[in-house]
Amino acid sequence: MSRLKKDVGIIDRAWELQHKIEVRQQRIGKGKYGRVLKMARKPTNEEYEKTSKITGLGILLVGAIGFTIYIIKELAVPWILSALGY
């Protein structure tokens, strides 16, 4: 008999969990970002390629700037300091 009560408790908890999940799903699209989610769509191949190229160029630009700063730090600063007598 206690086994039957445990099973009923598990079933009730499962239904409660299912209800909570369904309520959450219904609220999707009604919060802060709901309009954005409703308008969102999968990008076309052309849009994806352009976005990838622009992102890649941005990464390369940031890397080049960082490398230039590193080279200046390693080569130019010691040369300037030695020229000044430090």
Secondary structure, DSSP 8 states (H G I E B T S, - for coil): -HHHHHHHHHHHHHHHHHHHHHHHHHHTTSSTTHHHHHH-----HHHHHHHHHHHHHHHHHHHHHHHHHHHIIIIIHHHHHHHHT-
